[in-house]
Amino acid sequence: MRVIATAGHVDHGKSTLIQALTGTHPDRLAEERRRGLTIDLGFAWTDLPSGERLAFVDVPGHERFVPTMLAGVGPVPAVLFVVAADEGWKAQSAEHLAAVDALGVRHGLLVVTRCDLADPGPATAQALARIGAGTLGGVEAVAVSARTGEGLAELRAALGRLAERLPDGDAGSPVRLWIDRAFTVRGSGLVVTGTLGAGHIRRGDVLVTARSGRSVRVRALHALGEETGLVRATARVAVNVRGLVKESTGRGDALLTPDSFLPCLRCDVRVHGGVPAAELPRTAVAHIGSAAVPVHVRALGQDTARLTLPAPLPLRIGDRAVLRDPGLRRVLAGLTVLDPQPPELRRRGAAARRAAELSAADGNPCETSELRRRLLVRRGELTAMGVAVHTAPVAGDWLADPAHWAALRARLAELVAAYLCERPTEDGVPVEAARHRLGLPAVSLVEALVTPPLRLSRGRVTAGSGEPPAPVTDAVRRLTAELDGRPFAAPPARRLAELGFGRRELATAARHGAILRLAEHVVLLPDAPRLAADRLSGLAQPFTVGEASRALDTPRRVTVPLLEHCDGQGITQVLPDKRRRCAPSATAAG
């Protein structure tokens, strides 16, 4: 199925043309038929000679109903632009074309109606010149008379050629069905209609509403008047839903695939085809999909702005919208959504910096560009904005810009080095403190940044076991010479200071495994437990602390913490009477 919307000035014969093509008059309301004026959206369909089914969304042409017109055209990929031969280009022709340009519609067909009343040549030339300057570009033109039937065969052929050029809807994408009508059917309940531009809907599917977030189940589906179990994009569809009442939904709401869209309360947009961003009024109406919402406009740069919405909408990168001044009844500009989840602007100059960040954004959801701009983002958040993700997460479902991730890793290394220098007695930076210092949203990101020579130890990030700084190395060398021949004669505090061991040097040497720090001022070399095991194993077992002191040739202030260390290492064992004995493999264990 292909879907096309009409566009053009009031009374130029859009609805009559649709009736001639389909056999169905799209005006549904009694008032429309009484007044001969389209007020609301109308729908009809036909089969082309190629076998392609073509659905039409007929829109009102009167200036008072431009919001309704935009609700019909917004989700549709092509337009049938209608101009009457006997009246030519008119005011609403221009506004409808401005809306079509603002929405970025690139596929269309010009139909010059009432060719039985006037020569269609001048109106055709005038309309082609106007249309050719916009996004539709050079369109095919057909002159017809719905009253006599002249040109209808040529129009059908042209519609067939247009249908062949229309892009296929991505049936594998999430559903976002903008609702343009909601009504109840006795015995069935609520029915909503819309143009399905992407995804597919099956009977029994569970969807959610954008407006309330409520889950609804698809009870039945109709497409072009026929019940079906499956509808694929692109299509006009009527969805009978369970779990929703008419009062809680309506035009401007949407049915969504669960967990596939983020509610947008503000968005950054590119402004094009109209008033420059800096000259836009502070309040206007944005027409997005079938929704029309008042927005607050804040200019960021010459062609970028931030919109603040009164209620969330399910927007994605690349969505097109129309900004309109309802007071002056004119289209102000077209909009392309660049970021539906932008950062807050808090500091002086933030708007200008944000404009610079968005200068290269084109509305195409590119993973590389989005990661470069966001630095860190959850995978689900990025896919919900319409970005296809191929990068592997760095931690959990977090994605990172590679350059930013490398910079974070370097900053973490600098942070650990500075922290250990300032707090030499601590084992490393607490992970939570590192998270705070780096401005990261999750502890798991800090843990993922830790690579050699950094390491995680008991909830802290610390340096690895590489070589200690030169002053520490020199101090260890002097201590080694000091203990040569008397490996258990731990120097007192004053002597340690003379050897070059201050608090920081002691902590650094211990962290690198260059010394064995048994107590605050009891420092030996790392091989002391092994040497102690050799000497203690030669004693009569079990032995006392005094016997151990004599064997090790060291005072009790050293013997006691050394034996306690050996106990913890399994080199020695404490007996109930407080004596000790060497473990069977004491020497090896040392």
C-alpha positions in Angstrom: 0.0 0.0 0.0 1.1 3.6 -0.7 -0.3 6.6 1.1 -0.7 10.1 -0.4 -2.2 13.2 1.1 -3.9 16.0 -0.8 -2.8 19.7 -0.6 -4.1 22.9 -2.1 -6.4 25.9 -1.8 -10.0 25.6 -0.6 -12.6 24.8 -3.3 -10.1 23.7 -5.9 -11.7 20.3 -6.0 -9.5 18.0 -3.9 -12.4 16.0 -2.4 -14.2 15.8 -5.7 -11.0 14.6 -7.4 -10.6 11.8 -4.7 -14.2 10.8 -5.3 -13.6 10.5 -9.1 -10.5 8.4 -8.5 -11.9 6.1 -5.8 -15.7 6.2 -6.1 -15.8 7.3 -2.4 -16.4 10.8 -1.3 -13.9 11.5 1.6 -16.1 14.0 3.4 -17.6 12.0 6.3 -19.3 14.7 8.3 -22.9 15.8 7.6 -21.8 19.4 8.0 -19.1 18.9 5.4 -21.6 17.6 2.9 -24.1 20.3 3.7 -21.6 23.1 3.3 -19.6 21.5 0.5 -16.5 22.2 2.6 -13.9 19.8 3.9 -13.5 20.4 7.7 -11.8 17.2 8.9 -9.5 14.6 7.4 -11.1 12.3 4.9 -9.9 8.9 3.7 -10.4 6.8 0.5 -8.5 4.3 -1.5 -8.3 2.8 -5.0 -6.4 0.1 -6.9 -4.1 1.2 -9.6 -3.7 -0.6 -12.9 -0.3 -1.9 -11.7 -2.1 -3.7 -8.8 -0.7 -1.2 -6.2 -3.3 -0.1 -3.6 -3.3 3.6 -3.1 -4.8 5.3 0.0 -5.6 9.0 0.1 -5.7 11.3 3.1 -7.9 14.2 2.0 -7.2 17.5 3.9 -9.2 20.7 4.3 -8.0 23.6 2.2 -9.5 26.5 4.2 -7.1 28.7 6.2 -9.0 28.0 9.4 -8.2 24.3 9.1 -4.5 24.4 8.4 -3.7 22.5 11.7 -6.0 19.7 10.5 -4.3 19.8 7.1 -0.9 19.4 8.8 -2.1 16.5 11.0 -3.0 14.7 7.8 0.2 15.5 5.8 2.7 15.2 8.7 3.1 11.4 8.7 2.6 10.9 4.9 5.4 10.5 2.4 3.8 12.1 -0.7 1.3 14.8 -1.7 -1.2 15.3 -4.5 -1.0 19.0 -4.9 -4.2 20.4 -6.4 -4.6 23.7 -8.2 -7.8 24.8 -10.1 -7.3 25.8 -13.8 -9.9 28.6 -13.5 -8.4 30.2 -10.4 -4.7 29.4 -10.5 -2.3 29.8 -7.5 -4.0 31.1 -4.4 -3.2 32.1 -0.8 -3.7 28.6 0.7 -1.8 27.1 -2.2 1.2 29.0 -0.9 0.6 28.1 2.7 0.1 24.5 1.9 3.3 24.4 -0.2 5.2 26.2 2.7 4.0 23.4 5.0 5.0 20.7 2.5 8.4 22.3 2.2 8.7 22.6 6.0 8.0 18.9 6.4 10.6 18.0 3.8 8.1 16.1 1.6 10.0 15.1 -1.6 7.5 13.1 -3.5 4.4 14.6 -5.2 2.3 15.1 -8.2 0.6 18.3 -9.5 -3.0 18.0 -10.5 -4.6 20.9 -12.3 -8.4 20.4 -11.9 -11.4 21.9 -13.6 -9.7 21.9 -17.0 -13.1 21.9 -18.6 -13.7 25.4 -17.2 -10.4 27.0 -18.3 -7.1 26.4 -20.2 -4.9 24.5 -17.6 -1.7 25.8 -19.2 -1.2 29.1 -17.3 -2.2 27.5 -13.9 0.1 24.6 -14.6 3.1 26.8 -15.5 2.5 29.0 -12.5 2.2 26.1 -10.1 5.2 24.2 -11.4 7.3 27.3 -11.0 6.3 27.7 -7.3 6.5 24.0 -6.5 9.9 23.5 -8.3 11.5 26.0 -5.9 10.7 23.8 -2.9 11.4 20.3 -1.6 9.1 18.6 -4.1 11.3 19.9 -7.0 10.3 19.1 -10.5 7.0 17.2 -10.3 4.9 15.6 -13.0 1.7 17.6 -13.8 -1.6 16.3 -15.0 -4.7 18.3 -16.0 -8.1 16.7 -15.2 -11.8 17.4 -15.0 -13.5 15.4 -12.3 -16.9 16.4 -13.8 -16.2 15.1 -17.4 -13.5 12.5 -16.6 -11.0 14.1 -18.8 -7.4 13.3 -17.8 -8.4 10.7 -15.1 -6.7 7.8 -17.0 -3.5 9.9 -17.4 -3.7 10.8 -13.7 -4.0 7.1 -12.7 -0.9 6.3 -14.8 1.0 9.2 -13.2 -0.1 8.0 -9.7 1.3 4.6 -10.6 4.7 6.1 -11.6 4.7 8.1 -8.3 3.9 5.0 -6.3 6.9 3.3 -7.8 9.2 6.1 -6.7 7.9 6.1 -3.1 10.3 4.6 -0.5 9.2 1.4 1.2 8.4 1.7 4.9 10.8 -0.1 7.2 8.6 -2.9 8.6 11.3 -3.9 11.0 11.4 -0.5 12.8 9.5 0.2 16.0 5.9 1.4 15.6 5.0 5.0 16.0 1.4 5.4 14.8 0.4 9.1 15.0 -3.3 9.1 15.7 -5.4 11.4 13.5 -8.9 10.0 14.6 -10.3 8.3 17.6 -13.9 7.0 17.8 -15.9 4.3 19.4 -17.8 1.5 17.7 -20.6 -0.2 19.5 -19.7 -3.7 20.4 -16.0 -3.2 19.6 -14.9 -0.2 21.7 -12.3 2.4 20.8 -10.8 2.6 17.3 -7.9 4.9 16.4 -6.7 5.6 12.9 -3.4 6.8 11.4 -0.7 6.4 8.8 1.8 3.7 9.7 5.1 5.0 8.4 7.3 2.3 9.9 7.1 -1.0 11.7 4.2 -3.5 11.6 1.2 -4.2 13.9 -0.3 -7.6 14.5 -3.6 -8.5 16.1 -2.8 -9.2 19.8 0.3 -6.8 20.0 0.7 -4.7 23.1 1.5 -1.1 22.4 1.7 2.0 24.6 0.3 5.4 24.2 2.6 8.4 24.0 0.3 10.6 26.0 -0.4 8.5 29.0 2.1 5.7 28.8 -0.7 3.2 29.2 -0.4 -0.3 27.7 -3.1 -1.3 25.2 -3.7 -4.5 23.3 -4.6 -4.6 19.6 -8.0 -6.2 19.4 -8.5 -5.9 15.7 -7.0 -4.3 12.6 -8.5 -2.8 9.5 -6.7 -1.6 6.4 -8.7 0.0 3.5 -11.9 -1.3 4.9 -10.8 -4.9 5.3 -10.1 -6.7 8.6 -6.5 -8.2 8.7 -4.2 -9.8 11.2 -1.1 -7.9 10.2 -0.4 -4.4 8.7 3.1 -3.4 7.5 4.3 0.1 6.8 3.5 2.1 4.8 -0.3 1.9 5.3 -3.5 3.5 6.4 -4.7 1.5 9.4 -7.6 1.5 11.9 -6.7 -0.1 15.2 -9.3 -1.4 17.6 -7.6 -1.3 21.0 -8.5 -2.6 24.4 -7.5 -0.8 27.6 -8.1 2.8 26.4 -11.0 5.2 26.4 -11.7 7.9 23.9 -11.4 10.7 26.5 -7.7 9.7 27.2 -6.5 9.8 23.6 -7.1 11.5 20.3 -5.4 13.4 17.5 -1.8 14.1 18.4 -1.4 11.0 20.5 0.5 8.0 19.2 0.7 4.2 19.6 4.2 3.1 20.2 6.3 -0.1 20.5 7.1 -0.4 24.2 10.5 0.8 25.4 11.4 2.1 21.9 10.8 5.9 22.3 11.8 8.4 24.9 9.4 11.1 26.1 10.7 14.4 24.8 10.0 17.6 26.7 12.6 19.7 25.0 14.5 19.3 21.7 17.1 21.1 19.7 16.1 21.7 16.1 17.5 23.0 12.8 15.3 25.9 11.5 15.0 26.1 7.8 13.0 27.5 4.9 11.5 30.5 6.7 12.1 33.0 9.5 15.7 32.8 10.9 15.9 31.3 14.4 16.9 34.6 16.0 13.8 36.3 14.6 11.3 33.6 15.7 8.7 34.6 18.3 9.2 33.2 21.8 5.9 31.2 21.5 4.5 29.4 18.5 2.8 26.1 17.6 4.8 23.1 16.4 3.1 20.6 14.2 4.8 17.2 14.6 3.2 14.0 13.2 -0.5 14.5 13.9 0.2 16.7 17.0 -0.1 20.5 17.3 1.5 21.8 20.5 2.3 25.2 21.8 6.1 25.6 22.3 8.5 28.0 23.8 11.2 28.9 21.3 14.8 29.8 22.4 17.2 30.7 19.6 20.6 29.0 19.9 22.3 30.2 16.7 21.2 31.6 13.4 19.6 28.4 12.3 19.3 26.4 15.5 16.8 26.7 18.4 15.5 24.9 21.4 11.8 24.0 21.8 10.3 23.4 25.2 7.1 21.4 25.0 4.2 21.5 27.4 3.8 17.7 27.4 6.1 14.9 26.2 6.1 13.7 22.6 7.9 10.6 21.2 10.5 12.3 19.0 13.5 11.0 17.2 16.5 12.5 15.5 15.6 13.6 11.9 11.9 14.1 12.6 10.4 17.0 10.6 8.0 19.6 11.9 6.3 22.8 11.0 6.5 25.9 13.2 3.4 28.1 12.7 2.2 31.4 14.1 -1.5 30.7 14.7 -2.2 34.4 15.2 -0.9 35.5 11.9 -2.0 32.2 10.3 1.3 31.6 8.6 4.1 29.0 8.5 7.1 30.4 10.2 9.7 27.7 9.3 10.4 24.1 8.9 12.2 22.2 11.7 14.4 19.2 11.8 14.9 17.5 15.2 18.7 17.3 15.9 18.5 16.2 19.5 15.4 15.0 21.3 17.3 14.6 24.6 19.5 17.7 24.8 21.5 18.9 27.9 20.4 21.7 30.0 21.7 25.2 29.3 22.8 26.6 32.6 25.8 28.8 32.3 26.4 32.1 30.5 27.2 31.4 26.8 25.7 27.9 26.9 23.4 28.6 24.0 26.2 29.8 21.7 28.3 26.8 22.7 25.4 24.5 22.0 24.9 26.0 18.6 28.5 25.4 17.8 28.1 21.7 18.9 25.1 21.3 16.6 26.7 23.1 13.6 27.6 19.9 11.8 24.4 18.0 12.8 22.2 17.3 9.8 19.4 15.3 11.3 20.7 11.9 10.2 21.0 9.6 13.2 24.7 8.7 13.0 26.2 6.7 15.8 29.7 8.1 15.5 28.4 11.7 15.6 26.1 11.1 18.5 28.8 9.4 20.6 31.2 12.3 19.8 28.5 14.8 20.9 27.2 12.9 24.0 30.5 11.3 25.1 28.7 8.7 27.3 25.1 7.4 26.7 23.1 4.3 27.4 22.6 2.0 24.4 18.8 1.9 24.8 18.6 5.7 25.0 20.5 6.1 21.7 18.4 3.5 19.9 15.3 5.1 21.2 16.4 8.3 19.5 16.6 6.4 16.2 20.3 5.6 16.0 21.4 2.3 14.8 24.1 1.1 17.3 27.0 -1.1 16.2 29.6 -0.2 18.9 30.1 -2.6 21.8 29.3 -1.1 25.3 32.2 -0.2 27.5 30.4 -1.3 30.6 26.9 -2.7 31.0 24.8 -0.9 28.4 27.0 2.2 28.4 28.4 3.4 25.1 31.4 5.8 24.9 33.1 8.0 22.4 36.5 6.3 21.9 38.5 9.5 22.3 36.6 10.5 25.4 37.0 7.0 26.8 40.8 7.1 26.3 40.9 10.6 27.9 39.0 9.3 30.9 41.4 6.4 31.3 44.3 8.9 31.3 42.6 11.1 33.8 42.0 8.2 36.1 45.7 7.3 36.1 46.5 10.9 36.9 43.9 11.0 39.6 45.3 7.8 41.3 48.8 9.1 41.2 47.9 12.4 42.7 45.6 10.8 45.3 48.4 8.4 46.5 50.8 11.2 46.6 48.5 13.3 48.9 47.4 10.3 51.0 50.4 7.9 51.0 48.9 5.8 53.8 45.8 4.9 51.9 45.7 1.9 49.5 44.1 3.9 46.6 41.2 6.0 45.4 37.8 4.8 46.5 35.8 3.9 43.4 33.0 6.2 44.4 35.4 9.1 44.8 36.9 8.4 41.4 33.4 8.3 39.9 32.6 11.7 41.4 36.0 13.3 40.4 35.6 12.1 36.8 31.9 13.1 36.6 30.7 9.6 35.6 27.1 8.4 36.1 27.9 4.9 37.2 30.6 3.1 39.3 30.7 0.4 36.7 32.3 2.9 34.3 35.2 3.5 36.7 35.7 -0.2 37.1 35.8 -0.6 33.3 38.4 2.1 33.0 40.8 0.2 35.3 43.5 -1.5 33.2 47.2 -2.2 34.0 49.1 -0.7 35.6 46.0 0.3 37.6 44.1 -2.3 39.5 41.1 -2.7 41.7 41.6 -3.7 45.3 38.9 -3.8 48.0 36.8 -1.1 46.4 39.7 1.2 45.5 41.6 2.0 42.4 45.3 1.8 43.1 48.6 1.6 41.2 50.0 -1.6 40.0 53.1 -3.4 41.2 55.5 -1.5 38.9 58.8 0.1 40.0 58.5 2.7 42.9 59.7 6.2 42.4 63.5 6.8 42.5 63.6 8.3 46.0 61.8 5.2 47.4 64.1 2.9 45.4 67.1 4.6 47.0 65.6 4.3 50.5 65.0 0.6 50.0 68.6 0.2 48.7 69.9 1.8 51.9 67.6 -0.3 54.1 68.8 -3.5 52.3 72.4 -2.5 53.2 71.3 -1.7 56.8 69.8 -5.2 57.2 72.6 -7.1 55.6 73.7 -9.8 58.0 70.9 -8.9 60.5 67.7 -9.3 58.4 65.4 -8.9 61.5 66.9 -5.9 63.1 64.2 -3.5 62.1 65.5 0.1 62.4 63.7 2.4 64.8 61.7 5.4 63.5 64.5 7.9 63.7 66.8 5.6 61.7 64.1 5.0 59.1 63.8 8.7 58.6 67.6 8.9 58.1 67.4 6.2 55.5 64.9 8.2 53.6 61.6 6.7 54.7 59.0 9.3 55.5 55.3 8.4 55.7 54.8 8.7 52.0 57.9 6.7 51.1 56.9 4.0 53.5 53.4 3.8 52.1 54.7 3.8 48.5 57.4 1.2 49.2 54.9 -1.1 50.9 52.3 -0.7 48.1 54.9 -1.7 45.6 56.0 -4.7 47.7 59.5 -3.3 48.2 59.3 -3.6 52.0 57.4 -5.6 54.5 55.6 -3.2 56.9 54.7 -5.2 60.0 53.7 -2.2 62.2 54.0 1.6 62.0 57.7 1.6 62.5 58.6 -2.1 62.1 59.9 -2.4 58.6 61.8 -5.4 57.1 62.6 -6.6 53.7 60.0 -8.8 51.8 62.0 -12.0 52.3 61.9 -11.7 56.1 59.2 -14.4 56.6 61.1 -16.9 54.5 64.3 -16.3 56.4 62.4 -16.5 59.7 60.9 -19.9 58.7 64.4 -21.2 58.1 65.7 -20.2 61.5 62.6 -21.1 63.5 62.4 -24.5 62.0 65.7 -25.3 63.7 64.3 -24.7 67.1 62.9 -27.3 69.4 59.2 -27.4 68.6 57.1 -25.7 70.0 58.9 -22.5 71.0 58.1 -19.3 72.9 58.4 -15.7 71.8 61.6 -15.3 73.8 63.2 -18.3 72.1 62.1 -16.9 68.7 63.6 -13.5 69.5 67.0 -15.1 70.4 66.9 -17.2 67.3 66.1 -14.2 65.1 68.5 -11.9 67.0 65.8 -9.2 67.3 63.8 -7.6 70.2 60.2 -8.4 71.0 58.9 -5.3 69.2 59.9 -7.0 66.0 59.4 -10.6 66.9 55.8 -10.3 67.9 54.4 -8.6 64.7 56.7 -10.8 62.6 55.4 -14.0 64.2 51.8 -12.7 63.9 52.5 -12.2 60.2 53.9 -15.7 59.9 50.8 -17.0 61.6 48.6 -15.4 59.0 50.8 -16.8 56.2 50.6 -20.3 57.6 54.3 -20.4 58.3 53.8 -20.8 62.1 50.9 -22.1 64.2 49.8 -20.7 67.6 49.1 -23.4 70.2 46.6 -23.1 73.2 49.5 -22.4 75.6 50.6 -19.4 73.4 53.6 -21.2 72.2 54.2 -21.7 68.5 55.5 -24.3 66.1 56.5 -24.2 62.5 54.1 -25.7 60.0 55.3 -28.8 58.3 56.1 -26.9 55.1 57.3 -23.8 56.9 60.4 -23.2 54.9 58.5 -23.6 51.6 55.7 -21.4 52.8 58.0 -18.6 53.6 
